[in-house]
Amino acid sequence: CQLRLISRSAKMEEMKKEAATKQLLLAMSSTDLAYVEKAILTAKEGRVSQDMQQKAEARCRELKASHAMRDYLGGHLKELFESQDSMTLQKGIDLAKAAGMEAEEKLGREKIEQTKKTEKSAAGFLKKGNDCLKAKDYEQALEAYAQGIELQPKNTKLLVNRCTALQSLQKWEELEQAASFVTGLLPTHVKVRVMLATALMQLGELRAALRHCKEALKSDENSTPALSLKSDVENMLSGVDI
């Protein structure tokens, strides 16, 4: 009777080992990290060979590294897919494809299709605004640029040309706000920096205007508009100091 119990126990242990081995073999081809970790624990309890356990543990480490990389890429892709630029979006799509991140790749393709439509509409408003600007119809130009900016808030061509229209209309307060925003995006853009300095001068902010003239000259020391405006502002400051 005792021998039968021992035999039955050994048989159960063997069945347990066989089941754990099968589970471990399946786990080694799985991408489910939690499943692999559970299979390793079961393998230890089932006394599966050390060689197989080591292979499974190596697979587990590989999956952990893969998951960490996917988490990193996920954050990077999120930043790329927040862009309104189709070239940046395409970079994100290519990265997602290379990493085998199908859901993210699909999201990127949906976003780029919508962005291309938006870019096309924004380009239409840019053209309309530019035509109005050439015709000196500044109010209509301003309206067209505003419509384009509503679609693409960081389209620098629309933003810069809106500043030009505002300057032509002598809307100094609006120009100061608009040009300040653009210099945040394009800190070395001389034309916008000079327009900002002009608005500040008209608003009586002479020292701020002078500072922006100097910033413009850092980007282009031979800029005639920046040099001329700087001279005017310095003369005005000289008169104030007196």
C-alpha positions as CSV (number, residue, x, y, z in Angstrom):
1,C,0.0,0.0,0.0
2,Q,2.8,2.4,0.9
3,L,4.6,1.6,-2.4
4,R,1.4,2.4,-4.3
5,L,1.2,5.8,-2.5
6,I,4.8,6.5,-3.4
7,S,4.2,5.5,-7.0
8,R,1.1,7.6,-7.2
9,S,2.9,10.6,-5.7
10,A,5.8,10.2,-8.1
11,K,3.4,10.0,-11.0
12,M,1.6,13.1,-9.9
13,E,5.0,14.9,-9.6
14,E,5.9,13.8,-13.1
15,M,2.5,15.0,-14.5
16,K,3.0,18.3,-12.7
17,K,6.5,18.6,-14.2
18,E,5.2,17.8,-17.6
19,A,2.4,20.4,-17.4
20,A,4.8,23.0,-16.1
21,T,7.2,22.2,-19.0
22,K,4.5,22.6,-21.6
23,Q,3.4,25.9,-20.1
24,L,7.0,27.1,-20.0
25,L,7.5,26.2,-23.7
26,L,4.4,28.1,-24.6
27,A,5.5,31.1,-22.5
28,M,8.9,31.3,-24.2
29,S,7.1,32.2,-27.5
30,S,4.6,34.6,-25.8
31,T,4.8,38.4,-25.7
32,D,2.7,38.5,-22.5
33,L,5.2,39.4,-19.7
34,A,2.8,38.5,-16.9
35,Y,2.2,35.0,-18.5
36,V,5.9,34.4,-18.8
37,E,6.5,35.4,-15.2
38,K,3.7,33.1,-14.0
39,A,5.1,30.2,-16.1
40,I,8.5,30.6,-14.5
41,L,7.1,30.4,-11.0
42,T,5.1,27.3,-12.0
43,A,8.3,25.8,-13.6
44,K,10.2,26.2,-10.3
45,E,7.4,24.5,-8.4
46,G,7.3,21.7,-10.9
47,R,11.0,21.2,-10.9
48,V,11.4,21.9,-14.6
49,S,15.1,21.6,-15.7
50,Q,17.3,24.5,-14.8
51,D,18.3,25.0,-18.5
52,M,14.7,25.6,-19.5
53,Q,14.1,27.9,-16.6
54,Q,17.2,29.9,-17.5
55,K,16.0,30.3,-21.1
56,A,12.6,31.4,-19.9
57,E,14.2,33.9,-17.5
58,A,16.2,35.3,-20.4
59,R,13.0,35.6,-22.4
60,C,11.4,37.5,-19.4
61,R,14.4,39.9,-19.3
62,E,14.0,40.4,-23.1
63,L,10.3,41.2,-22.7
64,K,11.0,43.6,-19.8
65,A,13.5,45.5,-22.0
66,S,11.0,45.5,-24.9
67,H,8.3,46.8,-22.7
68,A,10.6,49.6,-21.3
69,M,11.5,50.5,-24.9
70,R,7.8,50.6,-25.9
71,D,7.0,52.8,-23.0
72,Y,9.8,55.2,-24.0
73,L,8.8,55.2,-27.6
74,G,5.2,55.6,-26.6
75,G,6.0,58.9,-24.9
76,H,8.2,60.0,-27.8
77,L,5.4,59.1,-30.3
78,K,2.9,61.0,-28.3
79,E,5.0,64.1,-28.7
80,L,5.4,63.6,-32.4
81,F,1.7,62.9,-33.0
82,E,0.8,66.2,-31.2
83,S,2.5,68.0,-34.1
84,Q,0.6,69.7,-36.9
85,D,3.4,69.2,-39.4
86,S,2.9,66.2,-41.8
87,M,6.7,65.6,-42.0
88,T,7.0,65.3,-38.2
89,L,3.9,63.0,-38.2
90,Q,5.5,60.8,-40.9
91,K,8.6,60.4,-38.7
92,G,6.3,59.1,-35.9
93,I,4.6,56.7,-38.3
94,D,7.9,55.3,-39.5
95,L,9.2,54.9,-35.9
96,A,6.0,53.1,-34.9
97,K,6.2,50.8,-37.9
98,A,9.8,50.0,-37.2
99,A,9.0,49.2,-33.6
100,G,6.0,47.0,-34.6
101,M,3.6,49.3,-32.7
102,E,0.6,48.7,-34.9
103,A,-2.0,50.7,-32.9
104,E,0.3,53.7,-32.7
105,E,1.1,53.5,-36.4
106,K,-2.6,53.4,-37.3
107,L,-3.2,56.4,-35.0
108,G,-0.4,58.3,-36.8
109,R,-1.8,57.5,-40.3
110,E,-5.2,58.8,-39.2
111,K,-3.7,62.0,-37.8
112,I,-1.5,62.6,-40.9
113,E,-4.6,62.3,-43.2
114,Q,-6.4,64.9,-41.2
115,T,-3.3,67.1,-41.0
116,K,-2.8,67.1,-44.7
117,K,-6.4,68.2,-45.2
118,T,-5.9,71.0,-42.6
119,E,-2.6,72.0,-44.2
120,K,-4.3,72.3,-47.6
121,S,-7.1,74.5,-46.1
122,A,-4.5,76.6,-44.2
123,A,-2.5,77.0,-47.4
124,G,-5.6,78.3,-49.1
125,F,-6.1,81.0,-46.4
126,L,-2.4,81.9,-46.6
127,K,-2.6,82.5,-50.4
128,K,-5.8,84.5,-49.9
129,G,-4.2,86.6,-47.2
130,N,-1.0,87.1,-49.3
131,D,-3.1,88.3,-52.3
132,C,-5.0,90.7,-50.1
133,L,-1.7,91.9,-48.6
134,K,-0.3,92.7,-52.1
135,A,-3.5,94.5,-52.9
136,K,-3.1,96.5,-49.7
137,D,-6.5,95.2,-48.4
138,Y,-5.0,94.7,-45.0
139,E,-8.3,94.0,-43.1
140,Q,-9.2,91.1,-45.5
141,A,-5.6,89.8,-45.3
142,L,-5.9,89.8,-41.5
143,E,-9.1,87.9,-41.6
144,A,-7.7,85.3,-44.0
145,Y,-4.6,84.8,-41.8
146,A,-6.8,84.5,-38.7
147,Q,-8.9,81.7,-40.4
148,G,-5.7,79.9,-41.3
149,I,-4.2,80.2,-37.8
150,E,-7.4,78.8,-36.3
151,L,-6.7,75.6,-38.3
152,Q,-2.9,75.7,-37.6
153,P,-2.1,77.8,-34.6
154,K,1.7,77.3,-35.1
155,N,1.9,77.9,-38.8
156,T,4.8,80.4,-38.8
157,K,4.1,81.7,-42.3
158,L,0.5,82.6,-41.3
159,L,1.8,84.1,-38.0
160,V,4.5,86.2,-39.6
161,N,2.3,87.6,-42.3
162,R,-0.4,88.4,-39.8
163,C,2.2,90.6,-38.0
164,T,2.8,92.3,-41.3
165,A,-0.9,93.0,-41.8
166,L,-1.2,94.3,-38.2
167,Q,1.8,96.6,-38.7
168,S,0.2,98.0,-41.9
169,L,-3.0,98.7,-40.0
170,Q,-1.0,100.2,-37.1
171,K,-2.7,98.0,-34.6
172,W,0.2,98.3,-32.2
173,E,-1.2,96.4,-29.2
174,E,-2.3,93.5,-31.2
175,L,1.0,93.5,-33.1
176,E,2.9,93.5,-29.8
177,Q,1.0,90.4,-28.7
178,A,1.2,88.6,-32.0
179,A,4.9,89.4,-32.6
180,S,5.8,88.3,-29.0
181,F,4.2,85.0,-29.7
182,V,6.1,84.5,-33.0
183,T,9.5,85.4,-31.5
184,G,8.9,82.6,-28.9
185,L,8.6,80.2,-31.9
186,L,11.2,82.0,-34.1
187,P,13.7,83.8,-31.8
188,T,16.1,84.7,-34.6
189,H,13.5,86.0,-37.1
190,V,14.7,89.5,-37.7
191,K,11.7,90.9,-39.5
192,V,9.3,89.9,-36.7
193,R,11.7,91.1,-34.0
194,V,11.8,94.5,-35.7
195,M,8.0,94.6,-35.9
196,L,7.8,93.8,-32.2
197,A,10.3,96.6,-31.5
198,T,8.3,99.0,-33.6
199,A,5.1,98.1,-31.8
200,L,6.8,98.6,-28.4
201,M,8.2,102.0,-29.6
202,Q,4.7,103.1,-30.7
203,L,3.3,102.0,-27.3
204,G,6.0,104.1,-25.5
205,E,8.0,101.0,-24.3
206,L,11.3,102.4,-25.5
207,R,13.7,100.4,-23.5
208,A,11.9,97.1,-24.4
209,A,12.0,98.3,-28.0
210,L,15.7,98.9,-27.9
211,R,16.3,95.5,-26.3
212,H,14.5,93.8,-29.2
213,C,16.4,95.9,-31.8
214,K,19.6,94.6,-30.2
215,E,18.3,91.0,-30.4
216,A,17.5,91.5,-34.0
217,L,21.0,92.7,-34.7
218,K,22.4,89.6,-33.0
219,S,20.8,87.6,-35.7
220,D,21.8,90.0,-38.5
221,E,24.2,92.8,-37.6
222,N,23.7,94.4,-41.0
223,S,19.9,94.6,-40.9
224,T,19.0,98.1,-42.2
225,P,15.5,98.1,-40.5
226,A,16.9,97.0,-37.2
227,L,19.8,99.6,-37.3
228,S,17.5,102.4,-38.4
229,L,14.9,101.6,-35.7
230,K,17.6,101.2,-33.0
231,S,18.9,104.7,-33.9
232,D,15.4,106.2,-33.7
233,V,14.7,104.6,-30.3
234,E,18.1,105.7,-28.9
235,N,17.4,109.2,-30.0
236,M,14.0,109.1,-28.4
237,L,15.5,107.7,-25.2
238,S,18.1,110.4,-25.3
239,G,15.4,113.0,-25.4
240,V,13.6,111.3,-22.5
241,D,16.8,111.2,-20.4
242,I,17.3,114.9,-21.0
